[in-house]
Amino acid sequence: MNETSDPLLLYYIIGSGIILLFLAFWIYSLYATIKKQQEYVEKTSIKIAKNIEFNTTLSHELRTPLYAVTAICKNLLESSPKKNQIEDLQILDKASNYLVKLINDSLLIKKIDAQKLNNHIGLFNLDQLVEDAINTLKKQLITSHIPIIVSRDAQVPNILKGDSLKITQVLINLLSNATKFGQDKPVALSIKCLSKNKTSCSLNFSIKDQGNGITDADIKIISKRFTQLEHVKKEYGSGLGLSIVVKLLKIMGSSLEIQSEIGKGSVFSFCLPLGIAEPTEFNQVLQEDYKNLKNMRVLVVDDNLINQAVTMKTLEKKQLKGTACSSRKEALKLLKEVKFNAVLMDLYMPELTGEETTALIREFDQEIPIIALTAIDKEDH
């Protein structure tokens, strides 16, 4: 019995040893694979971070001259230009605003892909949000003459809680497509209440155009990045609009629905759950009439001479008294010697950032309003 069991025990020991060796080898291989994946993720993350930093810096450098072009165009258009200059200025104005939108859309896509897009949940006025979206849109498009008809159910609350920045971006992009591809016919924006209680509601937003319509096959591809339908392609358009809409709606827990009929137009719609607030909870910032601001003294702190010149012209046009300086040292000296009503502060200066300069100002002046003046998006940092 002992002679038989000893070889079996030996076989068990050898077999167990082999299994343990295979198990150890498998664990080591798994560890090595995980290690390589971690290294790859780290390298990829560094590349993504550098890529975002590069795009952010580039966008800042592009926005600075574009800021000058758009501001000067606006000033010239409002300064009674000659009849033969108006059309050229309008084309230049639309083109420069389109470039600003293209830069902003490209950066927005980068931030969404890198999961760096922050949430901005807060109270907002729905009527004001829609008006701001339409006004922004009309500055960007050559088709700004096309009327946008807005309708809203009586049950839809006006003071809501949600991410107004993302909602505005979605509306701008969808209305932009509707006006560009709607055969120069009116576009309808309707807002309906699907459900509602004391603290929340579900709203349906729909944008209807009267264009040629989209086939089912085309519907499947138009939301892809940089994709435009060749048979309806317009002069202006990057193919980013619907891609951004789809991504933003997904972040907000919604999705884009598209219904279309050839020859009768298309309807783009989405539903959003939003909070409801009492009007008393909403601190509306009233727009001051420029007449009430007349002759106020404003200090402009910006190291870029182009930005300085444009900002000073804008202030002058609004009958404000502007004083410009290029550094922290000049700003602190002027603020201690002269009484100013407000400061426009560039956030990104080489010597000392706007935030650091603001901290120094607050050491001796706690009251003066200091307003950030920058062409770069803070969320990129």
C-alpha positions, 0 to 999 in steps of 0.5 A, spaced: 500 500 500 505 504 501 509 502 495 503 504 491 501 511 494 508 514 494 509 514 487 501 517 486 503 522 492 510 524 488 505 525 481 501 529 485 507 533 488 510 534 481 503 536 478 501 541 483 508 544 482 507 544 474 500 547 475 503 552 480 509 554 475 504 555 470 500 559 474 506 564 476 507 564 469 500 567 467 500 572 473 507 574 471 504 575 464 498 578 466 502 583 470 507 585 464 501 586 460 497 591 465 504 594 466 505 595 458 497 598 458 499 603 464 505 605 460 501 606 454 495 610 458 500 614 461 504 616 454 497 617 451 495 622 456 501 626 456 500 626 448 493 628 449 495 633 454 500 636 450 495 636 444 490 640 448 495 645 450 498 646 443 490 647 441 489 652 446 495 656 445 494 656 438 486 658 439 489 664 443 493 666 438 488 666 433 482 669 437 487 675 438 487 678 431 480 675 430 477 679 436 480 685 432 477 684 426 470 682 428 470 688 433 473 693 428 468 690 423 462 692 428 464 699 429 465 700 422 458 697 420 455 702 426 459 708 424 455 710 417 459 707 412 459 709 405 453 705 401 459 701 397 462 699 403 457 696 407 456 689 403 464 688 403 464 689 411 458 685 412 461 679 408 468 680 412 464 681 419 460 674 417 467 671 415 470 673 421 465 671 426 465 664 422 472 663 423 471 664 431 465 659 431 470 654 427 475 655 433 470 655 438 467 648 435 474 645 434 476 646 442 469 644 444 470 637 441 477 637 444 475 638 451 469 633 450 474 628 447 478 629 453 473 629 458 475 636 460 468 639 459 465 642 466 458 642 468 455 649 469 448 647 473 445 653 475 438 658 474 437 661 467 431 665 464 429 660 458 426 666 454 433 670 455 437 663 453 433 663 447 434 670 445 441 670 446 442 663 442 438 667 436 442 673 436 449 669 437 447 665 431 445 671 426 452 674 427 455 668 425 451 666 419 450 669 412 443 667 412 441 671 418 435 674 414 431 668 415 426 669 420 426 664 426 419 663 429 419 661 437 413 658 440 413 655 447 407 652 451 404 656 457 406 650 461 413 651 460 416 654 466 421 660 464 426 660 470 429 653 470 435 650 473 440 646 468 446 647 464 444 653 460 451 653 456 450 647 453 443 648 452 445 654 448 450 651 444 446 645 442 440 650 440 445 655 436 448 649 432 441 646 430 438 653 428 444 654 424 443 647 420 436 649 419 437 656 417 443 654 412 439 648 409 432 650 410 431 653 403 431 660 405 424 659 409 422 661 416 425 656 421 420 654 427 423 653 434 418 650 439 418 648 446 413 643 449 412 641 456 412 633 457 411 632 464 412 637 470 411 637 478 413 642 483 421 642 482 422 639 475 420 638 468 421 635 462 421 639 456 421 637 448 425 642 444 424 641 436 427 645 430 423 644 424 426 647 417 422 647 410 428 644 406 429 639 401 429 633 407 434 628 408 434 620 406 434 615 412 441 613 409 443 620 410 441 621 417 445 615 419 451 619 417 450 627 418 452 626 425 459 624 424 465 629 425 467 633 419 461 630 415 457 634 410 452 631 405 455 633 398 449 634 395 447 640 400 454 642 402 454 650 403 460 655 402 460 655 410 460 649 414 465 644 418 461 638 419 462 639 427 455 642 428 451 635 429 457 632 432 457 637 438 450 636 439 450 629 439 456 629 444 453 635 449 446 632 449 449 625 451 453 629 457 446 632 459 442 625 459 439 626 452 439 624 445 438 627 438 432 625 434 431 626 427 425 626 423 425 628 415 421 627 409 424 628 402 421 635 399 418 637 406 423 639 411 426 636 417 425 636 425 431 635 429 428 634 437 431 633 444 428 632 451 431 635 457 430 634 464 430 640 468 429 643 475 424 649 476 426 655 480 421 660 483 422 667 479 425 670 486 430 665 486 433 667 480 438 674 481 437 677 474 443 681 472 439 687 469 443 690 463 445 697 464 443 702 459 449 705 456 447 712 457 447 711 465 455 709 464 457 715 460 463 718 462 465 712 467 473 711 467 475 704 465 482 701 466 484 696 461 490 692 463 492 688 457 499 687 454 497 686 447 497 692 443 492 690 438 487 688 444 488 695 447 486 699 441 480 695 439 478 695 447 479 703 447 475 704 441 469 700 443 469 704 450 470 710 446 464 708 442 460 707 448 462 714 451 466 711 456 473 714 458 478 708 457 485 708 460 490 703 457 496 700 460 500 694 459 503 691 465 502 689 473 506 695 475 503 700 471 496 698 473 497 698 480 500 705 480 494 708 476 489 705 480 493 708 486 493 715 483 486 715 479 479 714 481 477 708 476 470 705 476 472 699 473 478 694 470 478 690 464 483 685 466 487 681 461 488 674 464 494 671 461 500 676 461 507 674 461 509 678 467 504 677 472 497 673 470 491 677 471 488 673 477 495 675 481 494 682 479 487 682 481 490 679 488 494 685 489 489 690 487 484 687 492 490 689 498 488 696 497 481 696 493 476 691 495 470 695 491 472 696 484 469 691 479 475 687 476 472 684 469 476 678 466 478 680 459 481 674 455 481 670 448 482 663 452 478 658 455 479 657 462 476 650 462 482 648 458 487 649 464 
